[in-house]
Amino acid sequence: MTAEQISALGRTLFAGLATGLGGLLALGPKPTPRALAGAMGFSAGVMTAVSLTDLLPTALGWYRRAFSPEGAALALVSLLCMGMALAALLERCLPEQPGRGLDERRAGALRSALITGAALVLHNLPEGVLTLFAGAADSALGLRMALAVALHNLPEGLAVALPLYYATGSRRQAVGAAFASGLAEPVGAVLAYALVGGRLRPGFLNGLLVLVAGVMVWVSLAQLVPTALAFGGRRAGAAGFGAGVAVMAIGIALLS
């Protein structure tokens, strides 16, 4: 690897570790159901905002240059639905009642953590590829992208660690799961480089963007938001969601 590629890999590792740093927030006092609802709503807001205001517009811009308007719309919607279907399939593969001896709330929190963690691994793999290849092509672009990815990885780590801590009472497991899901980012980047080197096409990379967006939208709206509403009622979950959207919108505006 060249010096530029090694530097890009370092930025990718930084972005992935931000997921674990978000998980460190679970080292505080055990969350109340209301606090857990607000945190999960916040994470859902961040993931939804990233998907709809950053990932999809970026890919759509490339598709509109490559295809007719109809072709661009078909490509975008098809890949978005594929990402959501992939996340839904992953959710169905996990047990409905994980963990023995847990009450209903703790079992629900544990399942939410498992689904979110698995989905984050699924979306961090291609996200690491995008961060690495963007950085190798343009160091300034790679730095901005790594910062943007790290910013939204922080609440993603929280979305894994906090419900896991609530369910198990183990800070070590909670933080470890957050770091493990984030490490999928540099792992995906290294695997992609080992397999194809620098030969990934823009169409493939933009397709990954849309698939990632689909996974994140599904996890946010089908898992995080319903769980937040069930734990803390409408106000705590909705307030967290709104705050997540607002914070991510500011971050995207500053880093674009």
Phi and psi in degrees as GROMACS dihedral restraints (atoms count N, CA, C in turn):
[ dihedral_restraints ]
;  ai    aj    ak    al  type     phi  dphi    fc
    3     4     5     6     1   -78.3    20    10
    4     5     6     7     1   170.8    20    10
    6     7     8     9     1   -61.9    20    10
    7     8     9    10     1   -38.7    20    10
    9    10    11    12     1   -64.1    20    10
   10    11    12    13     1   -39.9    20    10
   12    13    14    15     1   -69.4    20    10
   13    14    15    16     1   -37.5    20    10
   15    16    17    18     1   -64.8    20    10
   16    17    18    19     1   -41.3    20    10
   18    19    20    21     1   -62.8    20    10
   19    20    21    22     1   -41.4    20    10
   21    22    23    24     1   -63.7    20    10
   22    23    24    25     1   -38.1    20    10
   24    25    26    27     1   -65.5    20    10
   25    26    27    28     1   -37.9    20    10
   27    28    29    30     1   -62.1    20    10
   28    29    30    31     1   -41.3    20    10
   30    31    32    33     1   -66.4    20    10
   31    32    33    34     1   -35.5    20    10
   33    34    35    36     1   -65.3    20    10
   34    35    36    37     1   -40.6    20    10
   36    37    38    39     1   -63.0    20    10
   37    38    39    40     1   -41.7    20    10
   39    40    41    42     1   -59.5    20    10
   40    41    42    43     1   -45.7    20    10
   42    43    44    45     1   -62.6    20    10
   43    44    45    46     1   -41.2    20    10
   45    46    47    48     1   -67.2    20    10
   46    47    48    49     1   -40.3    20    10
   48    49    50    51     1   -67.2    20    10
   49    50    51    52     1   -19.8    20    10
   51    52    53    54     1   -60.7    20    10
   52    53    54    55     1   -28.3    20    10
   54    55    56    57     1   -62.7    20    10
   55    56    57    58     1   -43.5    20    10
   57    58    59    60     1   -66.2    20    10
   58    59    60    61     1   -35.9    20    10
   60    61    62    63     1   -64.1    20    10
   61    62    63    64     1   -37.4    20    10
   63    64    65    66     1   -62.3    20    10
   64    65    66    67     1   -36.1    20    10
   66    67    68    69     1   -66.1    20    10
   67    68    69    70     1   -23.8    20    10
   69    70    71    72     1   -63.9    20    10
   70    71    72    73     1   -18.8    20    10
   72    73    74    75     1   -63.9    20    10
   73    74    75    76     1   -17.9    20    10
   75    76    77    78     1   -75.4    20    10
   76    77    78    79     1    -4.8    20    10
   78    79    80    81     1   -76.2    20    10
   79    80    81    82     1    -8.0    20    10
   81    82    83    84     1   -76.3    20    10
   82    83    84    85     1  -166.2    20    10
   84    85    86    87     1   -60.5    20    10
   85    86    87    88     1   153.0    20    10
   87    88    89    90     1   -60.1    20    10
   88    89    90    91     1   130.2    20    10
   90    91    92    93     1   -70.7    20    10
   91    92    93    94     1   146.3    20    10
   93    94    95    96     1   -76.3    20    10
   94    95    96    97     1   162.1    20    10
   96    97    98    99     1   -55.2    20    10
   97    98    99   100     1   -38.0    20    10
   99   100   101   102     1   -67.1    20    10
  100   101   102   103     1   -42.7    20    10
  102   103   104   105     1   -65.4    20    10
  103   104   105   106     1   -39.3    20    10
  105   106   107   108     1   -63.0    20    10
  106   107   108   109     1   -40.9    20    10
  108   109   110   111     1   -62.4    20    10
  109   110   111   112     1   -43.9    20    10
  111   112   113   114     1   -63.6    20    10
  112   113   114   115     1   -41.5    20    10
  114   115   116   117     1   -66.6    20    10
  115   116   117   118     1   -41.4    20    10
  117   118   119   120     1   -69.8    20    10
  118   119   120   121     1   -37.8    20    10
  120   121   122   123     1   -62.7    20    10
  121   122   123   124     1   -41.2    20    10
  123   124   125   126     1   -60.5    20    10
  124   125   126   127     1   -46.5    20    10
  126   127   128   129     1   -61.5    20    10
  127   128   129   130     1   -41.3    20    10
  129   130   131   132     1   -63.5    20    10
  130   131   132   133     1   -39.5    20    10
  132   133   134   135     1   -63.8    20    10
  133   134   135   136     1   -41.6    20    10
  135   136   137   138     1   -62.9    20    10
  136   137   138   139     1   -48.2    20    10
  138   139   140   141     1   -65.6    20    10
  139   140   141   142     1   -38.1    20    10
  141   142   143   144     1   -67.6    20    10
  142   143   144   145     1   -43.3    20    10
  144   145   146   147     1   -64.0    20    10
  145   146   147   148     1   -42.9    20    10
  147   148   149   150     1   -59.6    20    10
  148   149   150   151     1   -43.6    20    10
  150   151   152   153     1   -65.8    20    10
  151   152   153   154     1   -48.7    20    10
  153   154   155   156     1   -85.6    20    10
  154   155   156   157     1   -24.7    20    10
  156   157   158   159     1  -111.8    20    10
  157   158   159   160     1    -4.2    20    10
  159   160   161   162     1  -129.0    20    10
  160   161   162   163     1   -61.7    20    10
  162   163   164   165     1   -65.0    20    10
  163   164   165   166     1   -50.8    20    10
  165   166   167   168     1   -64.9    20    10
  166   167   168   169     1   -46.5    20    10
  168   169   170   171     1   -60.9    20    10
  169   170   171   172     1   -36.5    20    10
  171   172   173   174     1   -62.7    20    10
  172   173   174   175     1   -47.5    20    10
  174   175   176   177     1   -66.9    20    10
  175   176   177   178     1   -39.7    20    10
  177   178   179   180     1   -62.1    20    10
  178   179   180   181     1   -37.7    20    10
  180   181   182   183     1   -58.9    20    10
  181   182   183   184     1   -42.1    20    10
  183   184   185   186     1   -69.4    20    10
  184   185   186   187     1   -42.8    20    10
  186   187   188   189     1   -63.6    20    10
  187   188   189   190     1   -35.3    20    10
  189   190   191   192     1   -70.0    20    10
  190   191   192   193     1   -27.0    20    10
  192   193   194   195     1   -79.0    20    10
  193   194   195   196     1   -28.2    20    10
  195   196   197   198     1   -91.0    20    10
  196   197   198   199     1   -28.4    20    10
  198   199   200   201     1  -129.6    20    10
  199   200   201   202     1   175.2    20    10
  201   202   203   204     1   -69.4    20    10
  202   203   204   205     1   164.2    20    10
  204   205   206   207     1   -55.3    20    10
  205   206   207   208     1   -39.5    20    10
  207   208   209   210     1   -66.6    20    10
  208   209   210   211     1   -43.2    20    10
  210   211   212   213     1   -64.2    20    10
  211   212   213   214     1   -39.6    20    10
  213   214   215   216     1   -63.8    20    10
  214   215   216   217     1   -42.8    20    10
  216   217   218   219     1   -64.3    20    10
  217   218   219   220     1   -42.3    20    10
  219   220   221   222     1   -63.8    20    10
  220   221   222   223     1   -43.7    20    10
  222   223   224   225     1   -62.9    20    10
  223   224   225   226     1   -45.0    20    10
  225   226   227   228     1   -63.9    20    10
  226   227   228   229     1   -49.1    20    10
  228   229   230   231     1   -67.0    20    10
  229   230   231   232     1   -40.2    20    10
  231   232   233   234     1   -61.7    20    10
  232   233   234   235     1   -48.0    20    10
  234   235   236   237     1   -68.9    20    10
  235   236   237   238     1   -35.7    20    10
  237   238   239   240     1   -63.2    20    10
  238   239   240   241     1   -44.8    20    10
  240   241   242   243     1   -65.0    20    10
  241   242   243   244     1   -36.0    20    10
  243   244   245   246     1   -62.9    20    10
  244   245   246   247     1   -41.8    20    10
  246   247   248   249     1   -63.2    20    10
  247   248   249   250     1   -42.4    20    10
  249   250   251   252     1   -66.4    20    10
  250   251   252   253     1   -39.7    20    10
  252   253   254   255     1   -65.0    20    10
  253   254   255   256     1   -37.2    20    10
  255   256   257   258     1   -63.7    20    10
  256   257   258   259     1   -43.2    20    10
  258   259   260   261     1   -66.3    20    10
  259   260   261   262     1   -38.8    20    10
  261   262   263   264     1   -65.2    20    10
  262   263   264   265     1   -40.0    20    10
  264   265   266   267     1   -64.0    20    10
  265   266   267   268     1   -41.6    20    10
  267   268   269   270     1   -60.8    20    10
  268   269   270   271     1   -41.5    20    10
  270   271   272   273     1   -62.7    20    10
  271   272   273   274     1   -39.7    20    10
  273   274   275   276     1   -69.5    20    10
  274   275   276   277     1   -22.9    20    10
  276   277   278   279     1   -78.0    20    10
  277   278   279   280     1   -15.5    20    10
  279   280   281   282     1   -90.9    20    10
  280   281   282   283     1   150.3    20    10
  282   283   284   285     1   -65.3    20    10
  283   284   285   286     1   147.3    20    10
  285   286   287   288     1   -70.1    20    10
  286   287   288   289     1   -35.9    20    10
  288   289   290   291     1  -126.2    20    10
  289   290   291   292     1    77.5    20    10
  291   292   293   294     1   -74.0    20    10
  292   293   294   295     1   148.5    20    10
  294   295   296   297     1    83.1    20    10
  295   296   297   298     1   129.6    20    10
  297   298   299   300     1   -95.5    20    10
  298   299   300   301     1   144.2    20    10
  300   301   302   303     1    77.3    20    10
  301   302   303   304     1    11.7    20    10
  303   304   305   306     1   -96.6    20    10
  304   305   306   307     1   144.1    20    10
  306   307   308   309     1   -72.1    20    10
  307   308   309   310     1   174.8    20    10
  309   310   311   312     1   -61.4    20    10
  310   311   312   313     1   -41.6    20    10
  312   313   314   315     1   -67.2    20    10
  313   314   315   316     1   -45.2    20    10
  315   316   317   318     1   -67.0    20    10
  316   317   318   319     1   -37.7    20    10
  318   319   320   321     1   -64.2    20    10
  319   320   321   322     1   -39.1    20    10
  321   322   323   324     1   -65.1    20    10
  322   323   324   325     1   -40.4    20    10
  324   325   326   327     1   -64.8    20    10
  325   326   327   328     1   -40.1    20    10
  327   328   329   330     1   -64.1    20    10
  328   329   330   331     1   -43.1    20    10
  330   331   332   333     1   -65.3    20    10
  331   332   333   334     1   -39.4    20    10
  333   334   335   336     1   -61.0    20    10
  334   335   336   337     1   -42.3    20    10
  336   337   338   339     1   -64.0    20    10
  337   338   339   340     1   -41.5    20    10
  339   340   341   342     1   -64.4    20    10
  340   341   342   343     1   -46.0    20    10
  342   343   344   345     1   -64.8    20    10
  343   344   345   346     1   -45.2    20    10
  345   346   347   348     1   -64.9    20    10
  346   347   348   349     1   -43.0    20    10
  348   349   350   351     1   -62.1    20    10
  349   350   351   352     1   -44.5    20    10
  351   352   353   354     1   -64.6    20    10
  352   353   354   355     1   -41.0    20    10
  354   355   356   357     1   -66.4    20    10
  355   356   357   358     1   -36.3    20    10
  357   358   359   360     1   -66.7    20    10
  358   359   360   361     1   -39.5    20    10
  360   361   362   363     1   -59.4    20    10
  361   362   363   364     1   -42.7    20    10
  363   364   365   366     1   -62.5    20    10
  364   365   366   367     1   -38.2    20    10
  366   367   368   369     1   -92.8    20    10
  367   368   369   370     1   -20.7    20    10
  369   370   371   372     1   -73.1    20    10
  370   371   372   373     1   -29.3    20    10
  372   373   374   375     1   -58.7    20    10
  373   374   375   376     1   -57.0    20    10
  375   376   377   378     1   -69.3    20    10
  376   377   378   379     1   -28.6    20    10
  378   379   380   381     1   -64.4    20    10
  379   380   381   382     1   -37.2    20    10
  381   382   383   384     1   -64.0    20    10
  382   383   384   385     1   -38.4    20    10
  384   385   386   387     1   -60.8    20    10
  385   386   387   388     1   -46.2    20    10
  387   388   389   390     1   -62.8    20    10
  388   389   390   391     1   -44.3    20    10
  390   391   392   393     1   -64.0    20    10
  391   392   393   394     1   -42.8    20    10
  393   394   395   396     1   -64.7    20    10
  394   395   396   397     1   -48.7    20    10
  396   397   398   399     1   -72.4    20    10
  397   398   399   400     1   -32.4    20    10
  399   400   401   402     1   -65.2    20    10
  400   401   402   403     1   -41.8    20    10
  402   403   404   405     1   -68.2    20    10
  403   404   405   406     1   -35.2    20    10
  405   406   407   408     1   -69.4    20    10
  406   407   408   409     1   -31.7    20    10
  408   409   410   411     1   -80.7    20    10
  409   410   411   412     1   -35.8    20    10
  411   412   413   414     1  -152.1    20    10
  412   413   414   415     1   111.0    20    10
  414   415   416   417     1   -63.5    20    10
  415   416   417   418     1   -37.8    20    10
  417   418   419   420     1   -66.9    20    10
  418   419   420   421     1   -43.9    20    10
  420   421   422   423     1   -62.9    20    10
  421   422   423   424     1   -42.3    20    10
  423   424   425   426     1   -61.7    20    10
  424   425   426   427     1   -38.8    20    10
  426   427   428   429     1   -65.7    20    10
  427   428   429   430     1   -45.4    20    10
  429   430   431   432     1   -62.1    20    10
  430   431   432   433     1   -41.6    20    10
  432   433   434   435     1   -67.4    20    10
  433   434   435   436     1   -41.2    20    10
  435   436   437   438     1   -62.0    20    10
  436   437   438   439     1   -40.2    20    10
  438   439   440   441     1   -66.2    20    10
  439   440   441   442     1   -42.0    20    10
  441   442   443   444     1   -64.5    20    10
  442   443   444   445     1   -42.3    20    10
  444   445   446   447     1   -65.2    20    10
  445   446   447   448     1   -43.6    20    10
  447   448   449   450     1   -61.4    20    10
  448   449   450   451     1   -38.5    20    10
  450   451   452   453     1   -62.0    20    10
  451   452   453   454     1   -42.8    20    10
  453   454   455   456     1   -85.9    20    10
  454   455   456   457     1   -13.5    20    10
  456   457   458   459     1   -73.4    20    10
  457   458   459   460     1   -27.2    20    10
  459   460   461   462     1   -58.1    20    10
  460   461   462   463     1   -55.0    20    10
  462   463   464   465     1   -69.6    20    10
  463   464   465   466     1   -22.6    20    10
  465   466   467   468     1   -65.8    20    10
  466   467   468   469     1   -41.3    20    10
  468   469   470   471     1   -62.2    20    10
  469   470   471   472     1   -38.5    20    10
  471   472   473   474     1   -62.7    20    10
  472   473   474   475     1   -38.4    20    10
  474   475   476   477     1   -66.5    20    10
  475   476   477   478     1   -23.6    20    10
  477   478   479   480     1   -87.3    20    10
  478   479   480   481     1   -47.5    20    10
  480   481   482   483     1   -73.6    20    10
  481   482   483   484     1   -42.1    20    10
  483   484   485   486     1   -66.3    20    10
  484   485   486   487     1   -48.9    20    10
  486   487   488   489     1   -65.7    20    10
  487   488   489   490     1   -30.7    20    10
  489   490   491   492     1   -68.1    20    10
  490   491   492   493     1   -39.8    20    10
  492   493   494   495     1   -65.4    20    10
  493   494   495   496     1   -40.6    20    10
  495   496   497   498     1   -61.8    20    10
  496   497   498   499     1   -39.8    20    10
  498   499   500   501     1   -76.8    20    10
  499   500   501   502     1   -39.6    20    10
  501   502   503   504     1  -105.3    20    10
  502   503   504   505     1   -21.7    20    10
  504   505   506   507     1    75.0    20    10
  505   506   507   508     1     7.3    20    10
  507   508   509   510     1  -104.7    20    10
  508   509   510   511     1   112.0    20    10
  510   511   512   513     1   -66.4    20    10
  511   512   513   514     1   -37.3    20    10
  513   514   515   516     1   -61.6    20    10
  514   515   516   517     1   -47.1    20    10
  516   517   518   519     1   -62.9    20    10
  517   518   519   520     1   -40.4    20    10
  519   520   521   522     1   -63.6    20    10
  520   521   522   523     1   -50.4    20    10
  522   523   524   525     1   -68.7    20    10
  523   524   525   526     1   -39.3    20    10
  525   526   527   528     1   -60.6    20    10
  526   527   528   529     1   -40.5    20    10
  528   529   530   531     1   -65.7    20    10
  529   530   531   532     1   -38.3    20    10
  531   532   533   534     1   -65.0    20    10
  532   533   534   535     1   -45.6    20    10
  534   535   536   537     1   -64.9    20    10
  535   536   537   538     1   -39.1    20    10
  537   538   539   540     1   -63.2    20    10
  538   539   540   541     1   -42.7    20    10
  540   541   542   543     1   -66.1    20    10
  541   542   543   544     1   -34.9    20    10
  543   544   545   546     1   -71.0    20    10
  544   545   546   547     1   -31.4    20    10
  546   547   548   549     1   -67.7    20    10
  547   548   549   550     1   -14.0    20    10
  549   550   551   552     1   -61.4    20    10
  550   551   552   553     1   -24.3    20    10
  552   553   554   555     1   -66.1    20    10
  553   554   555   556     1   -58.9    20    10
  555   556   557   558     1   -65.5    20    10
  556   557   558   559     1   -30.9    20    10
  558   559   560   561     1   -62.2    20    10
  559   560   561   562     1   -45.7    20    10
  561   562   563   564     1   -60.9    20    10
  562   563   564   565     1   -39.5    20    10
  564   565   566   567     1   -64.7    20    10
  565   566   567   568     1   -45.0    20    10
  567   568   569   570     1   -65.4    20    10
  568   569   570   571     1   -42.3    20    10
  570   571   572   573     1   -62.0    20    10
  571   572   573   574     1   -43.3    20    10
  573   574   575   576     1   -63.9    20    10
  574   575   576   577     1   -42.1    20    10
  576   577   578   579     1   -65.5    20    10
  577   578   579   580     1   -40.7    20    10
  579   580   581   582     1   -65.1    20    10
  580   581   582   583     1   -33.6    20    10
  582   583   584   585     1   -82.5    20    10
  583   584   585   586     1   -42.6    20    10
  585   586   587   588     1  -124.6    20    10
  586   587   588   589     1    -2.7    20    10
  588   589   590   591     1    63.7    20    10
  589   590   591   592     1  -131.7    20    10
  591   592   593   594     1  -102.1    20    10
  592   593   594   595     1    27.8    20    10
  594   595   596   597     1  -103.6    20    10
  595   596   597   598     1    15.8    20    10
  597   598   599   600     1   -69.5    20    10
  598   599   600   601     1   136.3    20    10
  600   601   602   603     1   -85.7    20    10
  601   602   603   604     1   151.0    20    10
  603   604   605   606     1   -57.6    20    10
  604   605   606   607     1   -36.6    20    10
  606   607   608   609     1   -62.0    20    10
  607   608   609   610     1   -39.1    20    10
  609   610   611   612     1   -67.2    20    10
  610   611   612   613     1   -44.3    20    10
  612   613   614   615     1   -64.3    20    10
  613   614   615   616     1   -41.7    20    10
  615   616   617   618     1   -69.2    20    10
  616   617   618   619     1   -32.3    20    10
  618   619   620   621     1   -62.6    20    10
  619   620   621   622     1   -39.2    20    10
  621   622   623   624     1   -62.4    20    10
  622   623   624   625     1   -38.6    20    10
  624   625   626   627     1   -56.2    20    10
  625   626   627   628     1   -46.3    20    10
  627   628   629   630     1   -69.9    20    10
  628   629   630   631     1   -40.3    20    10
  630   631   632   633     1   -60.1    20    10
  631   632   633   634     1   -44.0    20    10
  633   634   635   636     1   -59.9    20    10
  634   635   636   637     1   -43.7    20    10
  636   637   638   639     1   -60.1    20    10
  637   638   639   640     1   -42.0    20    10
  639   640   641   642     1   -61.9    20    10
  640   641   642   643     1   -43.2    20    10
  642   643   644   645     1   -61.0    20    10
  643   644   645   646     1   -45.4    20    10
  645   646   647   648     1   -67.1    20    10
  646   647   648   649     1   -41.1    20    10
  648   649   650   651     1   -62.3    20    10
  649   650   651   652     1   -44.5    20    10
  651   652   653   654     1   -63.1    20    10
  652   653   654   655     1   -47.8    20    10
  654   655   656   657     1   -61.5    20    10
  655   656   657   658     1   -40.1    20    10
  657   658   659   660     1   -64.4    20    10
  658   659   660   661     1   -51.1    20    10
  660   661   662   663     1   -87.7    20    10
  661   662   663   664     1   -25.3    20    10
  663   664   665   666     1   -97.7    20    10
  664   665   666   667     1   -16.6    20    10
  666   667   668   669     1  -125.7    20    10
  667   668   669   670     1   -58.9    20    10
  669   670   671   672     1   -66.8    20    10
  670   671   672   673     1   -48.6    20    10
  672   673   674   675     1   -64.1    20    10
  673   674   675   676     1   -49.2    20    10
  675   676   677   678     1   -59.6    20    10
  676   677   678   679     1   -38.6    20    10
  678   679   680   681     1   -66.6    20    10
  679   680   681   682     1   -40.6    20    10
  681   682   683   684     1   -61.2    20    10
  682   683   684   685     1   -43.6    20    10
  684   685   686   687     1   -66.4    20    10
  685   686   687   688     1   -35.9    20    10
  687   688   689   690     1   -69.5    20    10
  688   689   690   691     1   -32.3    20    10
  690   691   692   693     1   -83.4    20    10
  691   692   693   694     1   -47.4    20    10
  693   694   695   696     1  -116.0    20    10
  694   695   696   697     1     6.2    20    10
  696   697   698   699     1    81.7    20    10
  697   698   699   700     1   174.6    20    10
  699   700   701   702     1   -64.4    20    10
  700   701   702   703     1   -40.3    20    10
  702   703   704   705     1   -69.4    20    10
  703   704   705   706     1   -47.0    20    10
  705   706   707   708     1   -65.3    20    10
  706   707   708   709     1   -46.1    20    10
  708   709   710   711     1   -64.6    20    10
  709   710   711   712     1   -43.6    20    10
  711   712   713   714     1   -67.6    20    10
  712   713   714   715     1   -38.6    20    10
  714   715   716   717     1   -64.9    20    10
  715   716   717   718     1   -41.9    20    10
  717   718   719   720     1   -63.1    20    10
  718   719   720   721     1   -42.4    20    10
  720   721   722   723     1   -61.3    20    10
  721   722   723   724     1   -46.7    20    10
  723   724   725   726     1   -61.7    20    10
  724   725   726   727     1   -40.9    20    10
  726   727   728   729     1   -64.6    20    10
  727   728   729   730     1   -39.3    20    10
  729   730   731   732     1   -63.1    20    10
  730   731   732   733     1   -43.7    20    10
  732   733   734   735     1   -61.4    20    10
  733   734   735   736     1   -44.2    20    10
  735   736   737   738     1   -64.7    20    10
  736   737   738   739     1   -46.4    20    10
  738   739   740   741     1   -62.7    20    10
  739   740   741   742     1   -42.9    20    10
  741   742   743   744     1   -70.3    20    10
  742   743   744   745     1   -35.4    20    10
  744   745   746   747     1   -62.4    20    10
  745   746   747   748     1   -40.8    20    10
  747   748   749   750     1   -64.0    20    10
  748   749   750   751     1   -44.5    20    10
  750   751   752   753     1   -61.7    20    10
  751   752   753   754     1   -43.0    20    10
  753   754   755   756     1   -64.6    20    10
  754   755   756   757     1   -41.4    20    10
  756   757   758   759     1   -63.0    20    10
  757   758   759   760     1   -39.3    20    10
  759   760   761   762     1   -74.3    20    10
  760   761   762   763     1   -32.0    20    10
  762   763   764   765     1   -97.7    20    10
  763   764   765   766     1    -9.5    20    10
